[in-house]
Amino acid sequence: MAVRGNNRTQKRQSIFRLTSGEVLAGVPAEKLERDGNEVICDPRDWLPEFSAVLNREYAETADDELDPTSGSRARRAAAIAVVDAHLVIGTPTPQRLYRIVQMNNRRDHVHPPLEFDALDRSRALGRSVLGMYVAQGAMDEKTAEVLSGIAPIRELPQATPDMTVSELRDLRSMLLLQELFPVDPRKRLLLRRALSENPPSQLKASEINQRARTWSALASESYPMPWNPRVGQVFSTRAREGIVLSGRRLPELLAAADTDDAAFDELVSYRAAHWLASFGIIEADRGSLDGQEAIADTGERVRRSRRTVMNCLQALRHEKSRQAATGLLKSLAAAMDDGDRRPWRVSSSGKELVGREMTPLWFDSEFPKDTGTRPRKAAAPSAPLTAAATPLPLTTLLPATTSVPAPAPPVGSLVTAPVPAAPAVVAPALTPEALVDLIETRVQELHAASGRLGDLLGELAERSRAASVAHPIARQRADTAVRLLNQSLSRLRKLPELMEDLTEPE
């Protein structure tokens, strides 16, 4: 289904003017500049001839004829990077092999060498998390396949034959939400490792939004058309502790939403944004000062007021709009169950107005933007200066040759006297030759240090077993070390390409 380097391989074949089928089953004689209509199947026959054709074309063209669209195919082919292929014939664990192959593909989507959009990157992040869960035994294969979008929703153990389209979509979406905002401490740890996040106490809004975009992007796979994953950014940092749902089925929530505040809030908080976005009623704020445009009932383009998704949800929660908001949610669910037709508008009492389609402008008029001003905040009293918490040193995880600077002494009191600044030291500029030597030295040191680090971890494991110590590394120190390692890996992935750009051609 997917292999590492697949896009680059297809691009190479398109330049060669070959197809995968021809490589596998045989190359026509005309592509080898032979007469006749035969097909040469044996690579030992056609490959040398095809290579000779390309070499002849290469020799007949100049070095400057490297046009990316119409230049010589031999010159263009020579400019493509070489990628090793790994062929696996037979495996007792095909699902595990598939996850291993996909891991490289997902990493490329997150740290893209190609131009993947935000939707693909968010989906790749989510599948990395699900793959981590499966690899660590925290989730079964079938559930991960359904949540990744590979298998149909009806294969979930929780799915029943009487479930409608809207309820099946809701089942998958809510399972994804709880897996990306888990309460289980073990899953929270695995999630942080997969996404390279800070510990829960230091989790930032940007990391919460990254999870929300991941949830939104994966959830959109159950709908006909995807939406901007920023639609899902509706959570505060309180979501770091996990999201707990009532567990009630969607029909029960919709039936009780008129009078049950908890059911109504659960629908608005976790369903409304995606449902409205799937029909194009709302969209993520683009940040444009000119706002957004929509088509009015008369057919003319009308400028909409700029508003965020959170503002739309707050409008639904307004007490005066409660019945209309409940009717709107029921109308959206009914439209999904009826083949994803356009949803009907609703009256102020929540009754469907059959035949009158719901539009973005209608939504803005029935659930208007809240333009109230925020109350002015009182000035906070000045707090006494306290010592900042410093992370614990990682000397036990560093090789013996690595020097670690001593931590700064704790702050005991407010310093009022001026402290003289250290004199600036200007290093002499290095020549290009000296910089190349320095780069080679740093690469060798990095290679040696990574090996020593692995040896130290192995030695720590052996000594811990001998001393009957199950977990020798404290959680805070491990989180700090793993975060630094993940950040280092992200930087290292970019270095080979930068070095190739500065390297003379072969």
Salt bridges, closest charged atoms under 4 A:
GLU22 OE1 - LYS31 NZ 2.84
GLU33 OE1 - ARG56 NH2 2.46
GLU38 OE2 - ARG34 NH1 3.41
ASP42 OD2 - ARG44 NH2 3.05
GLU49 OE2 - ARG34 NH2 2.19
GLU57 OE1 - ARG73 NE 3.01
ASP63 OD1 - ARG75 NH1 2.64
GLU141 OE2 - ARG99 NH1 2.46
GLU145 OE1 - LYS142 NZ 3.29
GLU155 OE1 - LYS142 NZ 2.61
ASP162 OD2 - ARG249 NH2 3.33
GLU167 OE2 - ARG249 NE 2.42
ASP170 OD1 - ARG271 NE 2.54
GLU179 OE1 - LYS187 NZ 2.85
GLU197 OE1 - ARG211 NH2 2.79
GLU221 OE2 - ARG123 NH1 3.56
GLU221 OE2 - ARG127 NH2 2.36
GLU221 OE1 - ARG172 NH2 3.67
GLU241 OE1 - ARG188 NH2 3.43
ASP258 OD2 - LYS330 NZ 3.39
ASP260 OD2 - ARG248 NH1 3.13
ASP261 OD1 - ARG322 NH1 3.01
ASP265 OD1 - ARG317 NE 3.40
GLU266 OE2 - ARG271 NH1 3.16
GLU283 OE2 - ARG286 NH2 2.98
ASP285 OD2 - ARG306 NE 2.91
GLU293 OE1 - ARG301 NE 3.02
ASP297 OD1 - ARG345 NH2 3.10
ASP338 OD2 - ARG341 NE 2.85
ASP340 OD2 - ARG169 NH2 2.76
ASP364 OD2 - ARG304 NE 2.78
ASP364 OD1 - ARG307 NH1 2.97
GLU445 OE1 - ARG442 NH1 3.39
GLU459 OE2 - ARG463 NH2 2.49
ASP479 OD2 - ARG192 NH2 3.02
ASP479 OD1 - ARG475 NH1 3.19
